[in-house]
Amino acid sequence: MTHTAPQPDPAPDPARTAMVVDDHPITHLGCGRLLADLGYGRVLKAMSGDEALALLDQHQPQVVVLDISLPGVGGLALIAPILERSPDSAILMFSMNDQPGFAARALAEGAHGFLSKNAPPEEFGTAIRALEAGEFYLPPRMALALATRQAGADRSAALTAREDEVLTLIGKGLALQQVADRLGVSYKTVANAASTLKRKLGVSNMTGLIRHAVERER
């Protein structure tokens, strides 16, 4: 049996530039080393949004690694101004918060990928290479969660006005009798609406319905 020798990491190329925007020095250290291993000869460091935008007046990085939680203007609000100054930059959101809702917002704002800071170094490399190839990157589990979330949103679009009201109040923590009292209808009417909601939204019990209602309000 023959074994293929592992490919060495590319030597850092001065023509390849990345930028890391994060207010934690240890993140700059770790990302800088990983990016150098991926062939980036220049890694710009910004501790805030203002520093990042100032650097973009002079440099056009191929990749921007951007934290969501920054002092002053947050990472999500920085996506548009970064792309205005450097439209060819690919933005990888890098955050301790790995909730699918944050990833969905980041992609909607124009980011090209999302990665948790808890991800292993190998996945960081996978994400950067995907962005280099013009692709979007989400961890598989997060991509599945977002697909499921979108499917639920598509189903929600088919709800009647009364069903939408019931679902909204359930998401706010009201029990079915409280929903009936709020809407001025009978408990049976609300219970029937809840049964219809479970069928339309593809959930089997009230716990699933409550979870969907809460997720929808985020």
C-alpha positions as CSV (number, residue, x, y, z in Angstrom):
1,M,0.0,0.0,0.0
2,T,1.3,3.4,-0.9
3,H,0.8,6.4,1.3
4,T,0.5,10.0,0.0
5,A,2.8,12.3,1.9
6,P,0.9,15.2,3.5
7,Q,1.2,18.5,1.6
8,P,3.3,21.1,3.3
9,D,1.7,24.4,4.2
10,P,2.4,27.1,1.7
11,A,5.2,29.5,2.5
12,P,3.8,33.0,3.5
13,D,3.4,35.1,0.4
14,P,3.9,38.9,1.0
15,A,1.3,39.5,-1.7
16,R,-1.4,37.8,0.3
17,T,-3.0,40.0,3.0
18,A,-5.5,39.2,5.8
19,M,-6.9,41.3,8.6
20,V,-8.0,40.2,12.0
21,V,-10.5,42.5,13.8
22,D,-10.7,41.5,17.5
23,D,-10.2,43.2,20.9
24,H,-8.3,40.2,22.4
25,P,-4.5,40.0,21.8
26,I,-4.6,36.2,22.2
27,T,-7.0,35.9,19.3
28,H,-4.6,38.0,17.1
29,L,-1.8,35.7,18.1
30,G,-3.6,32.5,17.3
31,C,-5.3,33.7,14.1
32,G,-2.0,35.3,12.9
33,R,-0.2,32.0,13.2
34,L,-2.9,30.1,11.5
35,L,-3.1,32.6,8.6
36,A,0.6,32.5,8.2
37,D,0.4,28.7,8.0
38,L,-2.2,29.2,5.2
39,G,0.2,31.3,3.2
40,Y,-0.6,34.9,4.2
41,G,2.5,37.0,4.4
42,R,0.8,40.0,5.9
43,V,-1.7,39.9,8.7
44,L,-3.1,43.3,9.7
45,K,-4.4,43.7,13.3
46,A,-7.2,45.9,14.4
47,M,-8.6,46.1,18.0
48,S,-11.7,48.0,17.1
49,G,-13.9,48.9,14.2
50,D,-12.3,52.4,13.8
51,E,-8.9,50.8,13.5
52,A,-10.1,48.3,11.0
53,L,-11.7,51.0,8.8
54,A,-8.5,53.1,9.0
55,L,-6.4,50.2,7.8
56,L,-8.8,49.6,4.9
57,D,-8.0,53.1,3.6
58,Q,-4.5,51.7,2.9
59,H,-4.9,48.0,2.4
60,Q,-7.3,45.6,0.6
61,P,-7.0,42.3,2.4
62,Q,-8.3,39.1,0.7
63,V,-9.7,37.9,3.9
64,V,-11.1,39.6,7.0
65,V,-11.6,37.7,10.2
66,L,-14.1,39.7,12.2
67,D,-15.3,39.3,15.8
68,I,-19.0,40.0,16.5
69,S,-18.4,41.5,19.9
70,L,-16.2,44.6,19.6
71,P,-16.0,47.8,21.6
72,G,-18.0,50.6,20.1
73,V,-19.5,49.5,16.8
74,G,-20.1,45.8,16.8
75,G,-18.9,43.4,14.2
76,L,-22.3,43.0,12.4
77,A,-22.5,46.7,11.9
78,L,-19.0,46.7,10.4
79,I,-19.7,44.3,7.6
80,A,-21.2,46.9,5.2
81,P,-18.5,49.6,5.7
82,I,-15.7,47.0,5.4
83,L,-17.2,45.9,2.0
84,E,-17.7,49.5,0.9
85,R,-13.9,50.1,1.4
86,S,-12.7,46.7,0.3
87,P,-15.4,45.1,-1.9
88,D,-13.3,42.1,-2.8
89,S,-12.6,41.1,0.8
90,A,-14.2,37.9,2.1
91,I,-15.4,38.2,5.6
92,L,-15.3,35.4,8.1
93,M,-17.3,36.1,11.3
94,F,-15.4,34.7,14.3
95,S,-17.3,34.6,17.6
96,M,-17.8,32.9,20.9
97,N,-21.5,33.1,20.2
98,D,-22.4,30.2,17.9
99,Q,-26.1,30.6,17.8
100,P,-27.6,30.1,14.3
101,G,-29.4,33.4,14.6
102,F,-26.2,35.4,14.7
103,A,-24.9,33.5,11.7
104,A,-28.1,34.2,9.8
105,R,-27.8,37.9,10.5
106,A,-24.1,38.0,9.6
107,L,-24.8,36.3,6.2
108,A,-27.7,38.7,5.6
109,E,-25.4,41.7,6.2
110,G,-22.9,40.4,3.6
111,A,-20.5,38.1,5.5
112,H,-19.1,35.1,3.7
113,G,-18.8,32.7,6.6
114,F,-19.2,32.1,10.3
115,L,-17.1,30.1,12.7
116,S,-17.1,29.6,16.4
117,K,-14.0,30.4,18.4
118,N,-14.4,27.0,19.9
119,A,-13.7,25.4,16.5
120,P,-10.5,23.4,16.1
121,P,-7.6,25.0,14.1
122,E,-8.2,22.6,11.2
123,E,-11.7,23.9,10.7
124,F,-10.4,27.5,10.7
125,G,-8.2,26.5,7.7
126,T,-11.2,24.8,6.0
127,A,-13.2,28.0,6.4
128,I,-10.5,30.3,5.1
129,R,-9.9,28.0,2.1
130,A,-13.6,28.0,1.3
131,L,-13.7,31.8,1.3
132,E,-10.6,31.9,-0.9
133,A,-12.4,29.7,-3.4
134,G,-15.4,32.1,-3.5
135,E,-17.6,29.9,-1.4
136,F,-19.5,30.5,1.8
137,Y,-18.7,28.6,4.9
138,L,-20.8,27.4,7.8
139,P,-20.0,24.5,10.1
140,P,-22.2,21.6,9.1
141,R,-24.2,21.5,12.2
142,M,-24.9,25.3,12.0
143,A,-25.8,24.9,8.3
144,L,-28.3,22.2,9.2
145,A,-29.8,24.4,12.0
146,L,-30.2,27.3,9.6
147,A,-31.8,25.1,6.9
148,T,-34.3,23.8,9.5
149,R,-34.9,27.4,10.7
150,Q,-35.7,28.5,7.1
151,A,-38.0,25.6,6.6
152,G,-39.9,26.6,9.7
153,A,-40.0,30.2,8.4
154,D,-41.4,29.0,5.1
155,R,-44.1,27.1,7.0
156,S,-44.9,30.1,9.2
157,A,-45.6,32.1,6.1
158,A,-48.7,29.9,5.5
159,L,-50.3,30.7,8.9
160,T,-53.6,32.5,9.2
161,A,-53.7,35.8,11.1
162,R,-55.3,34.1,14.1
163,E,-52.8,31.3,14.1
164,D,-50.0,33.8,13.9
165,E,-51.4,35.7,16.9
166,V,-51.6,32.4,18.9
167,L,-48.1,31.4,18.0
168,T,-46.7,34.9,19.0
169,L,-48.4,34.8,22.4
170,I,-47.1,31.2,23.0
171,G,-43.6,32.5,22.2
172,K,-44.1,35.2,24.9
173,G,-44.6,32.5,27.5
174,L,-48.4,32.5,27.8
175,A,-50.3,29.3,28.5
176,L,-53.2,28.4,26.2
177,Q,-55.8,29.7,28.7
178,Q,-53.9,33.0,29.0
179,V,-53.8,33.2,25.2
180,A,-57.6,32.6,25.1
181,D,-58.1,35.4,27.7
182,R,-55.9,37.8,25.8
183,L,-57.6,37.2,22.5
184,G,-61.1,37.1,24.0
185,V,-61.9,33.7,22.6
186,S,-62.6,30.3,24.1
187,Y,-60.0,27.9,25.3
188,K,-61.2,25.3,22.8
189,T,-60.6,27.8,19.9
190,V,-57.0,28.3,21.0
191,A,-56.4,24.6,21.6
192,N,-57.7,23.9,18.1
193,A,-55.4,26.6,16.7
194,A,-52.4,25.1,18.6
195,S,-53.2,21.7,17.1
196,T,-53.3,23.2,13.6
197,L,-50.0,25.0,14.3
198,K,-48.3,21.8,15.3
199,R,-49.4,20.1,12.1
200,K,-48.4,23.0,9.9
201,L,-45.1,23.5,11.6
202,G,-44.2,19.8,11.7
203,V,-43.9,19.6,15.5
204,S,-45.4,16.8,17.6
205,N,-46.0,18.4,20.9
206,M,-46.4,21.7,22.8
207,T,-42.7,21.7,23.7
208,G,-41.8,21.7,20.1
209,L,-44.4,24.4,19.4
210,I,-43.1,26.6,22.2
211,R,-39.5,26.2,20.9
212,H,-40.5,27.1,17.4
213,A,-42.4,30.2,18.7
214,V,-39.4,31.4,20.8
215,E,-37.0,30.9,17.9
216,R,-39.2,32.8,15.6
217,E,-39.2,35.8,17.9
218,R,-35.3,36.0,18.0
